Amino acid sequence: MNAISMSLLKKTSSCETDLGASVTAMGALCEPGQTAVPLKPSATMLAAGARAGGVSVEIAWKIYQAMIHHAD
């Protein structure tokens, strides 16, 4: 095998690993009750959470961070 073939094989296996990880992650989202959420909520999301909880936007942000960082 020449150097170009070796390089292509190495990249292909890395892509396959990345693809496999992506498929696994997407499979987890297919479980009932699971959804993707942004790591940083929009201002609208924070305002809605603050209103719903009767707390300040700052507290809503802390609650959101806690939920994201401690998800099962």
OpenMM code with the backbone's topology and positions (N, CA, C; nanometers):
from openmm import Vec3, app, unit

residues = "MET ASN ALA ILE SER MET SER LEU LEU LYS LYS THR SER SER CYS GLU THR ASP LEU GLY ALA SER VAL THR ALA MET GLY ALA LEU CYS GLU PRO GLY GLN THR ALA VAL PRO LEU LYS PRO SER ALA THR MET LEU ALA ALA GLY ALA ARG ALA GLY GLY VAL SER VAL GLU ILE ALA TRP LYS ILE TYR GLN ALA MET ILE HIS HIS ALA ASP".split()
positions = [
    Vec3(0.0853, -0.1181, 0.0000),
    Vec3(0.0000, 0.0000, 0.0000),
    Vec3(0.0895, 0.1240, 0.0000),
    Vec3(0.0508, 0.2243, -0.0743),
    Vec3(0.1311, 0.3460, -0.0758),
    Vec3(0.0844, 0.4427, 0.0330),
    Vec3(0.1541, 0.5535, 0.0498),
    Vec3(0.1240, 0.6495, 0.1571),
    Vec3(-0.0135, 0.7127, 0.1395),
    Vec3(-0.0555, 0.7338, 0.0154),
    Vec3(-0.1868, 0.7940, -0.0082),
    Vec3(-0.2968, 0.6988, 0.0359),
    Vec3(-0.2823, 0.5710, 0.0035),
    Vec3(-0.3831, 0.4725, 0.0452),
    Vec3(-0.3909, 0.4638, 0.1963),
    Vec3(-0.2760, 0.4627, 0.2624),
    Vec3(-0.2740, 0.4565, 0.4084),
    Vec3(-0.3442, 0.5773, 0.4678),
    Vec3(-0.3191, 0.6944, 0.4102),
    Vec3(-0.3813, 0.8166, 0.4594),
    Vec3(-0.5323, 0.8096, 0.4432),
    Vec3(-0.5786, 0.7632, 0.3299),
    Vec3(-0.7224, 0.7519, 0.3062),
    Vec3(-0.7866, 0.6525, 0.4020),
    Vec3(-0.7193, 0.5423, 0.4275),
    Vec3(-0.7740, 0.4428, 0.5204),
    Vec3(-0.7841, 0.4996, 0.6605),
    Vec3(-0.6836, 0.5743, 0.7035),
    Vec3(-0.6878, 0.6334, 0.8368),
    Vec3(-0.8027, 0.7319, 0.8485),
    Vec3(-0.8231, 0.8156, 0.7483),
    Vec3(-0.9317, 0.9124, 0.7515),
    Vec3(-1.0672, 0.8438, 0.7477),
    Vec3(-1.0784, 0.7371, 0.6700),
    Vec3(-1.2049, 0.6655, 0.6615),
    Vec3(-1.2420, 0.6057, 0.7960),
    Vec3(-1.1470, 0.5440, 0.8647),
    Vec3(-1.1795, 0.4834, 0.9934),
    Vec3(-1.2177, 0.5898, 1.0954),
    Vec3(-1.1537, 0.7074, 1.0901),
    Vec3(-1.1904, 0.8162, 1.1802),
    Vec3(-1.3325, 0.8636, 1.1508),
    Vec3(-1.3652, 0.8755, 1.0222),
    Vec3(-1.5003, 0.9174, 0.9836),
    Vec3(-1.6029, 0.8151, 1.0298),
    Vec3(-1.5665, 0.6874, 1.0175),
    Vec3(-1.6587, 0.5829, 1.0611),
    Vec3(-1.6820, 0.5914, 1.2109),
    Vec3(-1.5766, 0.6232, 1.2866),
    Vec3(-1.5908, 0.6390, 1.4311),
    Vec3(-1.6807, 0.7576, 1.4624),
    Vec3(-1.6584, 0.8691, 1.3932),
    Vec3(-1.7424, 0.9876, 1.4127),
    Vec3(-1.8866, 0.9584, 1.3749),
    Vec3(-1.9043, 0.8878, 1.2636),
    Vec3(-2.0385, 0.8532, 1.2192),
    Vec3(-2.1058, 0.7609, 1.3204),
    Vec3(-2.0318, 0.6650, 1.3701),
    Vec3(-2.0869, 0.5734, 1.4702),
    Vec3(-2.1301, 0.6466, 1.5963),
    Vec3(-2.0499, 0.7419, 1.6399),
    Vec3(-2.0846, 0.8209, 1.7583),
    Vec3(-2.2091, 0.9039, 1.7321),
    Vec3(-2.2182, 0.9583, 1.6109),
    Vec3(-2.3362, 1.0387, 1.5761),
    Vec3(-2.4622, 0.9535, 1.5732),
    Vec3(-2.4508, 0.8352, 1.5161),
    Vec3(-2.5666, 0.7451, 1.5102),
    Vec3(-2.6095, 0.7049, 1.6501),
    Vec3(-2.5142, 0.6784, 1.7375),
    Vec3(-2.5454, 0.6436, 1.8762),
    Vec3(-2.6165, 0.7592, 1.9463),
    Vec3(-2.5666, 0.8797, 1.9271),
    Vec3(-2.6291, 0.9972, 1.9894),
    Vec3(-2.7696, 1.0190, 1.9364),
    Vec3(-2.7874, 1.0051, 1.8068),
    Vec3(-2.9206, 1.0232, 1.7483),
    Vec3(-3.0150, 0.9130, 1.7964),
    Vec3(-2.9630, 0.7942, 1.8161),
    Vec3(-3.0459, 0.6855, 1.8678),
    Vec3(-3.0976, 0.7170, 2.0065),
    Vec3(-3.0159, 0.7820, 2.0883),
    Vec3(-3.0591, 0.8190, 2.2232),
    Vec3(-3.1733, 0.9197, 2.2179),
    Vec3(-3.1728, 1.0057, 2.1161),
    Vec3(-3.2793, 1.1043, 2.1038),
    Vec3(-3.4114, 1.0410, 2.0622),
    Vec3(-3.4055, 0.9199, 2.0093),
    Vec3(-3.5280, 0.8513, 1.9671),
    Vec3(-3.6022, 0.7881, 2.0848),
    Vec3(-3.5383, 0.7840, 2.2004),
    Vec3(-3.6043, 0.7280, 2.3182),
    Vec3(-3.7165, 0.8214, 2.3617),
    Vec3(-3.8259, 0.7649, 2.4069),
    Vec3(-3.9369, 0.8495, 2.4524),
    Vec3(-3.8920, 0.9464, 2.5620),
    Vec3(-3.9342, 1.0708, 2.5497),
    Vec3(-3.9030, 1.1703, 2.6513),
    Vec3(-3.7711, 1.2420, 2.6315),
    Vec3(-3.6938, 1.2067, 2.5283),
    Vec3(-3.5649, 1.2708, 2.5045),
    Vec3(-3.5776, 1.3735, 2.3924),
    Vec3(-3.5043, 1.4833, 2.4048),
    Vec3(-3.5025, 1.5867, 2.3018),
    Vec3(-3.3704, 1.6617, 2.3080),
    Vec3(-3.3358, 1.7259, 2.1996),
    Vec3(-3.2140, 1.8082, 2.1962),
    Vec3(-3.2495, 1.9496, 2.2388),
    Vec3(-3.1659, 2.0078, 2.3220),
    Vec3(-3.1864, 2.1459, 2.3660),
    Vec3(-3.0549, 2.2208, 2.3515),
    Vec3(-3.0613, 2.3520, 2.3333),
    Vec3(-2.9370, 2.4293, 2.3217),
    Vec3(-2.8656, 2.4369, 2.4568),
    Vec3(-2.7324, 2.4421, 2.4521),
    Vec3(-2.6570, 2.4582, 2.5764),
    Vec3(-2.6799, 2.5959, 2.6362),
    Vec3(-2.7038, 2.6938, 2.5496),
    Vec3(-2.7300, 2.8300, 2.5966),
    Vec3(-2.8695, 2.8699, 2.5491),
    Vec3(-2.9625, 2.8893, 2.6409),
    Vec3(-3.0987, 2.9243, 2.6001),
    Vec3(-3.1058, 3.0671, 2.5463),
    Vec3(-3.2050, 3.0913, 2.4636),
    Vec3(-3.2259, 3.2270, 2.4121),
    Vec3(-3.2841, 3.3148, 2.5230),
    Vec3(-3.2820, 3.4433, 2.5009),
    Vec3(-3.3402, 3.5376, 2.5969),
    Vec3(-3.4893, 3.5103, 2.6138),
    Vec3(-3.5552, 3.4724, 2.5042),
    Vec3(-3.6981, 3.4411, 2.5098),
    Vec3(-3.7234, 3.3184, 2.5971),
    Vec3(-3.6393, 3.2175, 2.5830),
    Vec3(-3.6529, 3.0967, 2.6654),
    Vec3(-3.6357, 3.1305, 2.8133),
    Vec3(-3.5334, 3.2101, 2.8436),
    Vec3(-3.5087, 3.2470, 2.9829),
    Vec3(-3.6233, 3.3289, 3.0406),
    Vec3(-3.6757, 3.4215, 2.9611),
    Vec3(-3.7876, 3.5042, 3.0084),
    Vec3(-3.9101, 3.4171, 3.0348),
    Vec3(-3.9367, 3.3215, 2.9462),
    Vec3(-4.0506, 3.2313, 2.9656),
    Vec3(-4.0321, 3.1466, 3.0912),
    Vec3(-3.9113, 3.0971, 3.1128),
    Vec3(-3.8838, 3.0181, 3.2328),
    Vec3(-3.8976, 3.1002, 3.3599),
    Vec3(-3.8515, 3.2240, 3.3544),
    Vec3(-3.8618, 3.3131, 3.4700),
    Vec3(-4.0078, 3.3412, 3.5030),
    Vec3(-4.0879, 3.3680, 3.4001),
    Vec3(-4.2314, 3.3928, 3.4232),
    Vec3(-4.3003, 3.2679, 3.4791),
    Vec3(-4.2711, 3.1545, 3.4212),
    Vec3(-4.3356, 3.0298, 3.4643),
    Vec3(-4.2999, 2.9948, 3.6086),
    Vec3(-4.1762, 3.0233, 3.6464),
    Vec3(-4.1319, 2.9901, 3.7813),
    Vec3(-4.1483, 3.1009, 3.8819),
    Vec3(-4.1870, 3.2190, 3.8345),
    Vec3(-4.2007, 3.3323, 3.9253),
    Vec3(-4.0677, 3.3740, 3.9856),
    Vec3(-3.9600, 3.3635, 3.9039),
    Vec3(-3.8256, 3.3993, 3.9509),
    Vec3(-3.7643, 3.4978, 3.8530),
    Vec3(-3.6467, 3.5505, 3.8874),
    Vec3(-3.5769, 3.6419, 3.7983),
    Vec3(-3.5143, 3.5635, 3.6820),
    Vec3(-3.4774, 3.6362, 3.5781),
    Vec3(-3.4106, 3.5739, 3.4632),
    Vec3(-3.2775, 3.5114, 3.5077),
    Vec3(-3.2089, 3.5758, 3.6001),
    Vec3(-3.0817, 3.5225, 3.6498),
    Vec3(-3.1016, 3.3872, 3.7174),
    Vec3(-3.2059, 3.3744, 3.7969),
    Vec3(-3.2349, 3.2465, 3.8630),
    Vec3(-3.2767, 3.1426, 3.7593),
    Vec3(-3.3565, 3.1841, 3.6604),
    Vec3(-3.3964, 3.0922, 3.5534),
    Vec3(-3.2729, 3.0394, 3.4803),
    Vec3(-3.1744, 3.1268, 3.4569),
    Vec3(-3.0497, 3.0862, 3.3907),
    Vec3(-2.9750, 2.9840, 3.4764),
    Vec3(-2.9667, 3.0069, 3.6065),
    Vec3(-2.8984, 2.9124, 3.6956),
    Vec3(-2.9698, 2.7776, 3.6972),
    Vec3(-3.1019, 2.7804, 3.6966),
    Vec3(-3.1800, 2.6558, 3.6936),
    Vec3(-3.1537, 2.5815, 3.5632),
    Vec3(-3.1538, 2.6533, 3.4514),
    Vec3(-3.1299, 2.5919, 3.3208),
    Vec3(-2.9913, 2.5274, 3.3176),
    Vec3(-2.8907, 2.6004, 3.3645),
    Vec3(-2.7548, 2.5455, 3.3673),
    Vec3(-2.7479, 2.4190, 3.4521),
    Vec3(-2.8130, 2.4209, 3.5664),
    Vec3(-2.8114, 2.3044, 3.6542),
    Vec3(-2.8743, 2.1843, 3.5853),
    Vec3(-2.9850, 2.2067, 3.5149),
    Vec3(-3.0504, 2.0951, 3.4453),
    Vec3(-2.9626, 2.0399, 3.3331),
    Vec3(-2.8976, 2.1274, 3.2585),
    Vec3(-2.8120, 2.0828, 3.1479),
    Vec3(-2.6917, 2.0061, 3.2009),
    Vec3(-2.6277, 2.0576, 3.3038),
    Vec3(-2.5040, 1.9970, 3.3536),
    Vec3(-2.5271, 1.8713, 3.4375),
    Vec3(-2.6484, 1.8484, 3.4808),
    Vec3(-2.6763, 1.7314, 3.5643),
    Vec3(-2.7767, 1.6373, 3.5016),
    Vec3(-2.7893, 1.6452, 3.3685),
    Vec3(-2.8818, 1.5544, 3.2994),
    Vec3(-2.8293, 1.4124, 3.3069),
    Vec3(-2.9176, 1.3169, 3.3187),
    Vec3(-2.8778, 1.1747, 3.3262),
    Vec3(-2.8271, 1.1256, 3.1940),
] * unit.nanometer
topology = app.Topology()
chain = topology.addChain("A")
for resn in residues:
    res = topology.addResidue(resn, chain)
    for name in ("N", "CA", "C"):
        topology.addAtom(name, app.Element.getBySymbol(name[0]), res)
